[in-house]
Amino acid sequence: MRRPERSMCIDCQDTPLGLSTKRIYKVALVGLGNKGYLYEKDDKMVASFKYSTHCQAIDAHPRFSLTAGCDIDPQKVEQARFDYHFTFSGCDYRKLFNDVDIDLAVVATSTGTHPDIIRYALDAGIRHILCEKPVSTDLASTRDVFDIVDRCRGDLFVNYWRFFDRSHQWVKRVIAEKTLGDVLKVCCYYGKGVKNTASHLIHLFLEYFGEIGWIKKLTGASSHASGEDPDIDFVFGTRSGIVGSVLHIPNDDYRIFEIDILCSRGRIRLADGGRGIELFGRESNSTLTNEYQLSRLGKSLSPTAGEAMFDLYSFIANVLDSGMRFVDYRALKTAELLDHLIRERESTSKLDTSKWN
Ligand SMILES: NC(=O)c1ccc[n+]([C@@H]2O[C@H](COP(=O)([O-])OP(=O)(O)OC[C@H]3O[C@@H](n4cnc5c(N)ncnc54)[C@H](O)[C@@H]3O)[C@@H](O)[C@H]2O)c1
Protein backbone atom coordinates (compact mmCIF):
# COMPACT_ATOMS: atom_id res chain seq x y z
CA MET A 1 0.00 0.00 0.00
CA ARG A 2 1.38 3.38 -0.95
CA ARG A 3 1.20 5.79 1.94
CA PRO A 4 0.94 9.52 1.61
CA GLU A 5 4.33 11.12 2.18
CA ARG A 6 2.71 14.46 2.90
CA SER A 7 4.81 16.89 4.87
CA MET A 8 7.80 14.58 4.85
CA CYS A 9 9.79 16.94 2.68
CA ILE A 10 10.68 19.20 5.53
CA ASP A 11 13.71 21.28 5.24
CA CYS A 12 14.51 23.41 8.25
CA GLN A 13 15.22 26.29 5.84
CA ASP A 14 11.69 26.11 4.55
CA THR A 15 10.05 25.23 7.82
CA PRO A 16 9.09 28.21 9.88
CA LEU A 17 11.00 27.51 13.07
CA GLY A 18 10.21 31.00 14.27
CA LEU A 19 8.06 30.84 17.36
CA SER A 20 4.68 32.43 17.55
CA THR A 21 2.67 33.36 20.60
CA LYS A 22 -0.04 30.82 19.98
CA ARG A 23 -1.50 28.14 22.19
CA ILE A 24 0.68 26.27 24.69
CA TYR A 25 0.46 22.49 24.28
CA LYS A 26 0.31 20.24 27.34
CA VAL A 27 2.73 17.31 27.35
CA ALA A 28 2.79 14.00 29.24
CA LEU A 29 6.26 12.45 29.25
CA VAL A 30 6.31 8.68 29.83
CA GLY A 31 9.78 7.32 30.64
CA LEU A 32 12.09 9.32 32.88
CA GLY A 33 15.24 7.32 32.14
CA ASN A 34 18.27 8.57 30.21
CA LYS A 35 16.60 10.15 27.19
CA GLY A 36 13.55 11.33 29.10
CA TYR A 37 15.37 12.95 32.01
CA LEU A 38 18.67 11.53 33.29
CA TYR A 39 21.12 12.42 30.48
CA GLU A 40 20.96 16.04 31.62
CA LYS A 41 22.76 14.93 34.82
CA ASP A 42 25.58 13.33 32.81
CA ASP A 43 28.58 15.66 32.39
CA LYS A 44 29.51 14.26 28.97
CA MET A 45 25.98 14.82 27.66
CA VAL A 46 25.83 18.30 29.15
CA ALA A 47 29.11 19.16 27.40
CA SER A 48 27.80 17.90 24.05
CA PHE A 49 24.13 18.90 23.99
CA LYS A 50 22.28 22.02 25.03
CA TYR A 51 19.12 19.86 25.17
CA SER A 52 19.94 16.21 25.81
CA THR A 53 16.57 15.15 27.28
CA HIS A 54 12.88 15.60 26.60
CA CYS A 55 12.47 17.24 30.02
CA GLN A 56 15.04 19.91 29.11
CA ALA A 57 13.70 20.57 25.60
CA ILE A 58 10.03 20.73 26.66
CA ASP A 59 10.77 22.86 29.71
CA ALA A 60 12.79 25.35 27.65
CA HIS A 61 10.23 25.55 24.87
CA PRO A 62 7.71 28.40 25.04
CA ARG A 63 5.03 26.45 23.14
CA PHE A 64 4.89 23.44 25.50
CA SER A 65 4.26 22.82 29.16
CA LEU A 66 5.52 19.67 30.86
CA THR A 67 2.22 18.89 32.55
CA ALA A 68 2.70 15.24 33.50
CA GLY A 69 5.63 12.88 34.13
CA CYS A 70 5.47 9.12 34.45
CA ASP A 71 7.84 6.21 35.07
CA ILE A 72 7.38 2.76 36.59
CA ASP A 73 10.26 3.69 38.89
CA PRO A 74 8.80 5.92 41.64
CA GLN A 75 12.24 7.30 42.57
CA LYS A 76 12.72 8.71 39.08
CA VAL A 77 9.23 10.21 39.22
CA GLU A 78 10.03 11.91 42.54
CA GLN A 79 13.40 13.21 41.35
CA ALA A 80 12.02 14.59 38.06
CA ARG A 81 8.93 16.06 39.79
CA PHE A 82 11.27 17.94 42.14
CA ASP A 83 13.16 19.43 39.16
CA TYR A 84 10.23 20.07 36.83
CA HIS A 85 7.18 20.57 39.07
CA PHE A 86 4.82 18.37 37.03
CA THR A 87 1.18 19.14 37.80
CA PHE A 88 0.48 15.40 37.56
CA SER A 89 2.84 12.48 38.02
CA GLY A 90 2.72 8.77 38.66
CA CYS A 91 3.88 5.28 37.74
CA ASP A 92 0.88 4.28 35.60
CA TYR A 93 0.60 5.92 32.19
CA ARG A 94 -2.95 4.56 31.80
CA LYS A 95 -4.16 6.65 34.70
CA LEU A 96 -2.38 9.76 33.44
CA PHE A 97 -3.71 9.40 29.91
CA ASN A 98 -7.27 8.85 31.19
CA ASP A 99 -7.31 11.51 33.90
CA VAL A 100 -5.23 14.38 32.55
CA ASP A 101 -6.02 16.71 29.66
CA ILE A 102 -3.00 16.19 27.38
CA ASP A 103 -2.20 17.38 23.83
CA LEU A 104 1.04 15.48 23.20
CA ALA A 105 2.22 12.14 24.65
CA VAL A 106 6.00 11.67 24.57
CA VAL A 107 7.08 8.03 24.80
CA ALA A 108 10.68 7.66 26.03
CA THR A 109 10.45 4.23 27.66
CA SER A 110 12.43 1.10 26.71
CA THR A 111 11.78 0.31 23.05
CA GLY A 112 9.71 -2.86 23.56
CA THR A 113 7.09 -0.94 25.55
CA HIS A 114 6.44 1.78 22.92
CA PRO A 115 3.60 0.05 20.98
CA ASP A 116 1.37 -0.59 24.04
CA ILE A 117 1.85 2.94 25.34
CA ILE A 118 1.14 4.55 21.94
CA ARG A 119 -1.95 2.38 21.48
CA TYR A 120 -3.24 3.32 24.92
CA ALA A 121 -2.62 7.04 24.34
CA LEU A 122 -4.56 6.96 21.06
CA ASP A 123 -7.39 4.99 22.69
CA ALA A 124 -7.51 7.63 25.41
CA GLY A 125 -8.03 10.27 22.71
CA ILE A 126 -4.50 11.75 22.60
CA ARG A 127 -3.91 12.35 18.89
CA HIS A 128 -0.33 13.63 18.89
CA ILE A 129 2.49 11.23 19.77
CA LEU A 130 6.25 11.73 19.87
CA CYS A 131 8.03 8.39 20.17
CA GLU A 132 11.68 7.71 20.81
CA LYS A 133 13.47 5.76 18.11
CA PRO A 134 13.19 2.98 17.13
CA VAL A 135 9.39 2.80 17.19
CA SER A 136 9.50 -0.85 18.25
CA THR A 137 11.77 -3.88 18.42
CA ASP A 138 10.38 -5.68 15.35
CA LEU A 139 8.69 -4.86 12.07
CA ALA A 140 5.29 -6.46 12.82
CA SER A 141 4.67 -4.35 15.91
CA THR A 142 6.10 -1.26 14.19
CA ARG A 143 3.57 -1.73 11.36
CA ASP A 144 0.78 -2.16 13.95
CA VAL A 145 1.72 1.20 15.44
CA PHE A 146 1.59 2.99 12.07
CA ASP A 147 -1.73 1.28 11.23
CA ILE A 148 -3.40 2.39 14.44
CA VAL A 149 -1.97 5.92 14.10
CA ASP A 150 -3.49 6.07 10.59
CA ARG A 151 -6.83 4.61 11.76
CA CYS A 152 -7.04 7.22 14.53
CA ARG A 153 -5.91 10.00 12.17
CA GLY A 154 -3.15 10.73 14.68
CA ASP A 155 0.32 12.24 14.36
CA LEU A 156 3.47 10.23 14.94
CA PHE A 157 6.76 12.07 15.32
CA VAL A 158 9.84 9.90 15.90
CA ASN A 159 12.96 11.28 17.54
CA TYR A 160 15.47 10.64 14.80
CA TRP A 161 16.72 14.02 15.92
CA ARG A 162 19.33 14.55 13.20
CA PHE A 163 16.40 15.04 10.85
CA PHE A 164 15.70 18.26 12.78
CA ASP A 165 19.32 19.40 13.07
CA ARG A 166 19.98 22.42 10.85
CA SER A 167 23.53 21.24 10.11
CA HIS A 168 22.20 18.02 8.61
CA GLN A 169 19.68 19.99 6.58
CA TRP A 170 22.64 22.03 5.35
CA VAL A 171 24.51 18.82 4.37
CA LYS A 172 21.38 17.70 2.54
CA ARG A 173 21.45 20.93 0.53
CA VAL A 174 25.18 20.56 -0.25
CA ILE A 175 24.33 17.13 -1.71
CA ALA A 176 21.18 18.24 -3.55
CA GLU A 177 22.83 21.36 -5.02
CA LYS A 178 25.93 19.33 -6.01
CA THR A 179 28.23 21.88 -4.34
CA LEU A 180 30.95 19.20 -4.33
CA GLY A 181 29.76 17.51 -7.51
CA ASP A 182 27.98 14.16 -7.72
CA VAL A 183 28.00 11.72 -4.83
CA LEU A 184 30.19 8.78 -5.88
CA LYS A 185 30.21 6.49 -2.83
CA VAL A 186 29.23 6.51 0.84
CA CYS A 187 31.38 4.75 3.45
CA CYS A 188 30.20 4.42 7.06
CA TYR A 189 31.14 2.83 10.38
CA TYR A 190 28.83 2.33 13.35
CA GLY A 191 28.80 0.74 16.78
CA LYS A 192 26.19 -0.60 19.22
CA GLY A 193 23.75 -2.62 17.15
CA VAL A 194 21.95 -2.31 13.88
CA LYS A 195 18.58 -1.37 15.43
CA ASN A 196 20.00 1.05 17.95
CA THR A 197 22.52 2.89 15.79
CA ALA A 198 22.30 1.85 12.13
CA SER A 199 18.63 2.89 12.30
CA HIS A 200 19.85 6.50 12.73
CA LEU A 201 22.09 6.03 9.70
CA ILE A 202 19.34 4.59 7.49
CA HIS A 203 16.88 7.33 8.49
CA LEU A 204 19.58 9.87 7.61
CA PHE A 205 20.39 8.19 4.25
CA LEU A 206 16.69 8.38 3.32
CA GLU A 207 16.84 12.08 4.14
CA TYR A 208 20.10 12.74 2.24
CA PHE A 209 19.80 10.46 -0.77
CA GLY A 210 16.09 9.56 -1.16
CA GLU A 211 14.70 6.05 -1.53
CA ILE A 212 16.93 3.04 -0.88
CA GLY A 213 16.44 0.47 -3.64
CA TRP A 214 18.37 -2.46 -2.17
CA ILE A 215 20.23 -3.46 0.97
CA LYS A 216 22.43 -6.54 1.52
CA LYS A 217 24.15 -8.14 4.44
CA LEU A 218 27.81 -9.14 3.98
CA THR A 219 28.90 -12.71 4.55
CA GLY A 220 30.09 -13.66 7.99
CA ALA A 221 29.49 -10.15 9.18
CA SER A 222 26.71 -10.58 11.73
CA SER A 223 27.29 -11.00 15.44
CA HIS A 224 25.12 -10.41 18.50
CA ALA A 225 27.58 -8.54 20.66
CA SER A 226 24.81 -6.00 21.37
CA GLY A 227 22.41 -8.58 22.89
CA GLU A 228 19.13 -8.77 20.96
CA ASP A 229 20.43 -6.21 18.52
CA PRO A 230 22.79 -7.76 15.94
CA ASP A 231 25.90 -6.04 14.63
CA ILE A 232 25.74 -6.37 10.85
CA ASP A 233 28.00 -5.21 8.04
CA PHE A 234 25.98 -4.30 4.97
CA VAL A 235 25.90 -2.52 1.63
CA PHE A 236 23.05 -0.52 0.11
CA GLY A 237 22.09 1.24 -3.08
CA THR A 238 19.78 4.19 -3.56
CA ARG A 239 17.21 4.47 -6.36
CA SER A 240 19.38 7.27 -7.75
CA GLY A 241 22.33 4.86 -8.08
CA ILE A 242 24.49 5.79 -5.09
CA VAL A 243 26.18 2.79 -3.44
CA GLY A 244 27.31 2.72 0.19
CA SER A 245 28.98 0.40 2.65
CA VAL A 246 28.21 0.30 6.38
CA LEU A 247 30.64 -1.59 8.61
CA HIS A 248 30.21 -2.38 12.26
CA ILE A 249 33.04 -1.50 14.67
CA PRO A 250 33.36 -1.98 18.45
CA ASN A 251 32.04 1.15 20.13
CA ASP A 252 34.80 1.41 22.74
CA ASP A 253 37.17 3.46 20.63
CA TYR A 254 34.71 5.03 18.20
CA ARG A 255 31.58 7.03 18.88
CA ILE A 256 28.15 6.11 17.46
CA PHE A 257 28.89 6.45 13.74
CA GLU A 258 31.01 8.06 11.07
CA ILE A 259 30.03 8.80 7.46
CA ASP A 260 32.24 9.69 4.53
CA ILE A 261 30.36 10.98 1.49
CA LEU A 262 32.80 10.91 -1.42
CA CYS A 263 31.83 13.29 -4.20
CA SER A 264 33.31 14.05 -7.63
CA ARG A 265 34.75 17.41 -6.48
CA GLY A 266 35.23 16.86 -2.77
CA ARG A 267 34.15 15.08 0.31
CA ILE A 268 31.78 15.46 3.29
CA ARG A 269 32.91 13.83 6.53
CA LEU A 270 30.58 13.34 9.47
CA ALA A 271 32.36 12.20 12.61
CA ASP A 272 31.19 11.77 16.21
CA GLY A 273 27.69 10.51 15.43
CA GLY A 274 27.23 13.20 12.82
CA ARG A 275 28.02 16.06 15.20
CA GLY A 276 31.40 16.81 13.63
CA ILE A 277 30.77 17.85 10.05
CA GLU A 278 33.65 18.74 7.73
CA LEU A 279 33.64 19.64 4.08
CA PHE A 280 36.66 19.21 1.84
CA GLY A 281 36.96 20.41 -1.75
CA ARG A 282 39.54 20.55 -4.49
CA GLU A 283 41.87 23.53 -4.28
CA SER A 284 40.47 25.99 -6.82
CA ASN A 285 43.95 27.00 -8.02
CA SER A 286 45.14 23.41 -8.31
CA THR A 287 46.97 22.54 -11.48
CA LEU A 288 46.43 18.86 -10.75
CA THR A 289 43.38 17.45 -12.39
CA ASN A 290 43.34 13.84 -11.28
CA GLU A 291 44.82 14.12 -7.86
CA TYR A 292 42.61 14.03 -4.85
CA GLN A 293 43.92 17.26 -3.44
CA LEU A 294 41.52 18.43 -0.81
CA SER A 295 41.30 21.30 1.53
CA ARG A 296 38.92 22.12 4.32
CA LEU A 297 36.12 24.37 3.20
CA GLY A 298 35.66 25.84 6.60
CA LYS A 299 32.53 24.21 8.01
CA SER A 300 33.45 22.04 10.91
CA LEU A 301 31.75 20.65 14.02
CA SER A 302 28.03 21.08 13.76
CA PRO A 303 27.16 24.04 15.99
CA THR A 304 23.46 23.25 16.14
CA ALA A 305 23.44 19.52 16.92
CA GLY A 306 22.95 20.18 20.62
CA GLU A 307 19.77 22.14 19.87
CA ALA A 308 18.08 19.66 17.58
CA MET A 309 15.60 18.47 20.21
CA PHE A 310 14.40 22.05 20.74
CA ASP A 311 13.96 22.36 16.97
CA LEU A 312 12.07 19.08 16.99
CA TYR A 313 9.55 20.56 19.44
CA SER A 314 9.31 23.74 17.32
CA PHE A 315 8.51 21.54 14.36
CA ILE A 316 5.81 19.72 16.35
CA ALA A 317 4.27 23.03 17.46
CA ASN A 318 4.13 24.17 13.84
CA VAL A 319 2.42 20.95 12.74
CA LEU A 320 -0.10 21.15 15.60
CA ASP A 321 -0.79 24.83 14.80
CA SER A 322 -1.35 23.99 11.13
CA GLY A 323 -3.93 21.29 11.89
CA MET A 324 -2.27 19.08 9.27
CA ARG A 325 -1.31 15.50 10.06
CA PHE A 326 2.30 14.36 10.26
CA VAL A 327 3.43 10.76 10.33
CA ASP A 328 7.11 9.90 10.09
CA TYR A 329 6.72 7.15 7.48
CA ARG A 330 10.48 7.33 6.98
CA ALA A 331 10.78 5.67 10.42
CA LEU A 332 8.58 2.82 9.08
CA LYS A 333 10.72 2.56 5.95
CA THR A 334 13.79 2.41 8.23
CA ALA A 335 12.22 -0.48 10.19
CA GLU A 336 11.39 -2.30 6.93
CA LEU A 337 14.96 -1.99 5.66
CA LEU A 338 16.38 -3.14 9.00
CA ASP A 339 14.01 -6.11 9.10
CA HIS A 340 15.05 -7.12 5.59
CA LEU A 341 18.68 -6.88 6.64
CA ILE A 342 18.26 -8.91 9.82
CA ARG A 343 16.18 -11.65 8.20
CA GLU A 344 18.10 -11.85 4.94
CA ARG A 345 20.23 -14.91 4.46
CA GLU A 346 23.84 -13.93 4.07
CA SER A 347 23.97 -12.92 0.47
CA THR A 348 27.51 -13.31 -0.75
CA SER A 349 28.73 -16.83 -1.22
CA LYS A 350 32.15 -17.70 0.16
CA LEU A 351 34.94 -18.38 -2.31
CA ASP A 352 35.94 -22.02 -2.48
CA THR A 353 39.70 -21.67 -2.21
CA SER A 354 40.37 -25.42 -1.70
CA LYS A 355 41.26 -25.98 -5.36
CA TRP A 356 43.87 -23.24 -5.22
CA ASN A 357 46.12 -25.36 -3.00
N1 LIG B 1 17.05 9.58 19.92
C1 LIG B 1 18.19 9.19 20.49
O1 LIG B 1 19.28 9.62 20.10
C2 LIG B 1 18.13 8.24 21.66
C3 LIG B 1 19.17 8.19 22.58
C4 LIG B 1 19.04 7.30 23.67
C5 LIG B 1 17.91 6.50 23.78
N2 LIG B 1 16.93 6.57 22.84
C6 LIG B 1 15.73 5.73 22.93
O2 LIG B 1 14.98 6.17 24.07
C7 LIG B 1 14.29 5.05 24.64
C8 LIG B 1 14.68 4.96 26.11
O3 LIG B 1 16.07 4.76 26.20
P1 LIG B 1 16.86 5.16 27.52
O4 LIG B 1 18.29 5.03 27.20
O5 LIG B 1 16.34 6.43 28.07
O6 LIG B 1 16.42 3.94 28.48
P2 LIG B 1 16.31 3.93 30.06
O7 LIG B 1 16.23 2.51 30.46
O8 LIG B 1 17.36 4.80 30.66
O9 LIG B 1 14.90 4.64 30.34
C9 LIG B 1 13.69 4.02 30.08
C10 LIG B 1 12.75 4.39 31.22
O10 LIG B 1 11.44 3.90 30.92
C11 LIG B 1 10.87 3.44 32.12
N3 LIG B 1 9.78 2.52 31.77
C12 LIG B 1 9.88 1.27 31.23
N4 LIG B 1 8.64 0.76 31.04
C13 LIG B 1 7.77 1.71 31.45
C14 LIG B 1 6.35 1.78 31.51
N5 LIG B 1 5.59 0.75 31.10
N6 LIG B 1 5.77 2.89 32.00
C15 LIG B 1 6.52 3.93 32.43
N7 LIG B 1 7.88 3.92 32.41
C16 LIG B 1 8.48 2.83 31.92
C17 LIG B 1 12.03 2.77 32.86
O11 LIG B 1 11.76 2.65 34.24
C18 LIG B 1 13.15 3.76 32.56
O12 LIG B 1 13.25 4.77 33.53
C19 LIG B 1 14.70 3.82 23.82
O13 LIG B 1 13.71 3.58 22.85
C20 LIG B 1 15.99 4.26 23.15
O14 LIG B 1 16.23 3.60 21.92
C21 LIG B 1 17.03 7.42 21.80
The ligand as a MOL file (V3000), in Angstrom:
LIG
                    3D

  0  0  0     0  0            999 V3000
M  V30 BEGIN CTAB
M  V30 COUNTS 44 48 0 0 0
M  V30 BEGIN ATOM
M  V30 1 N 17.0490 9.5760 19.9160 0
M  V30 2 C 18.1860 9.1940 20.4850 0
M  V30 3 O 19.2770 9.6170 20.0950 0
M  V30 4 C 18.1260 8.2380 21.6610 0
M  V30 5 C 19.1740 8.1870 22.5850 0
M  V30 6 C 19.0410 7.2960 23.6750 0
M  V30 7 C 17.9140 6.4960 23.7830 0
M  V30 8 N 16.9330 6.5700 22.8390 0 CHG=1
M  V30 9 C 15.7280 5.7350 22.9280 0
M  V30 10 O 14.9790 6.1650 24.0670 0
M  V30 11 C 14.2880 5.0530 24.6370 0
M  V30 12 C 14.6830 4.9590 26.1090 0
M  V30 13 O 16.0740 4.7570 26.1990 0
M  V30 14 P 16.8600 5.1560 27.5240 0
M  V30 15 O 18.2910 5.0270 27.2000 0
M  V30 16 O 16.3380 6.4340 28.0730 0 CHG=-1
M  V30 17 O 16.4200 3.9420 28.4760 0
M  V30 18 P 16.3130 3.9320 30.0570 0
M  V30 19 O 16.2260 2.5120 30.4640 0
M  V30 20 O 17.3640 4.7960 30.6610 0
M  V30 21 O 14.8990 4.6390 30.3390 0
M  V30 22 C 13.6870 4.0210 30.0770 0
M  V30 23 C 12.7500 4.3900 31.2220 0
M  V30 24 O 11.4430 3.9050 30.9200 0
M  V30 25 C 10.8700 3.4370 32.1230 0
M  V30 26 N 9.7790 2.5190 31.7690 0
M  V30 27 C 9.8780 1.2730 31.2250 0
M  V30 28 N 8.6440 0.7620 31.0410 0
M  V30 29 C 7.7650 1.7120 31.4510 0
M  V30 30 C 6.3520 1.7770 31.5060 0
M  V30 31 N 5.5900 0.7520 31.0960 0
M  V30 32 N 5.7670 2.8920 32.0000 0
M  V30 33 C 6.5210 3.9340 32.4290 0
M  V30 34 N 7.8750 3.9170 32.4100 0
M  V30 35 C 8.4820 2.8280 31.9250 0
M  V30 36 C 12.0280 2.7730 32.8570 0
M  V30 37 O 11.7570 2.6480 34.2410 0
M  V30 38 C 13.1550 3.7610 32.5590 0
M  V30 39 O 13.2500 4.7690 33.5330 0
M  V30 40 C 14.7030 3.8220 23.8160 0
M  V30 41 O 13.7070 3.5840 22.8480 0
M  V30 42 C 15.9940 4.2580 23.1450 0
M  V30 43 O 16.2310 3.5960 21.9160 0
M  V30 44 C 17.0280 7.4170 21.7990 0
M  V30 END ATOM
M  V30 BEGIN BOND
M  V30 1 1 1 2
M  V30 2 2 2 3
M  V30 3 1 2 4
M  V30 4 1 4 5
M  V30 5 2 4 44
M  V30 6 2 5 6
M  V30 7 1 6 7
M  V30 8 2 7 8
M  V30 9 1 8 9
M  V30 10 1 8 44
M  V30 11 1 9 10
M  V30 12 1 9 42
M  V30 13 1 10 11
M  V30 14 1 11 12
M  V30 15 1 11 40
M  V30 16 1 12 13
M  V30 17 1 13 14
M  V30 18 2 14 15
M  V30 19 1 14 16
M  V30 20 1 14 17
M  V30 21 1 17 18
M  V30 22 2 18 19
M  V30 23 1 18 20
M  V30 24 1 18 21
M  V30 25 1 21 22
M  V30 26 1 22 23
M  V30 27 1 23 24
M  V30 28 1 23 38
M  V30 29 1 24 25
M  V30 30 1 25 26
M  V30 31 1 25 36
M  V30 32 1 26 27
M  V30 33 1 26 35
M  V30 34 2 27 28
M  V30 35 1 28 29
M  V30 36 1 29 30
M  V30 37 2 29 35
M  V30 38 1 30 31
M  V30 39 2 30 32
M  V30 40 1 32 33
M  V30 41 2 33 34
M  V30 42 1 34 35
M  V30 43 1 36 37
M  V30 44 1 36 38
M  V30 45 1 38 39
M  V30 46 1 40 41
M  V30 47 1 40 42
M  V30 48 1 42 43
M  V30 END BOND
M  V30 END CTAB
M  END
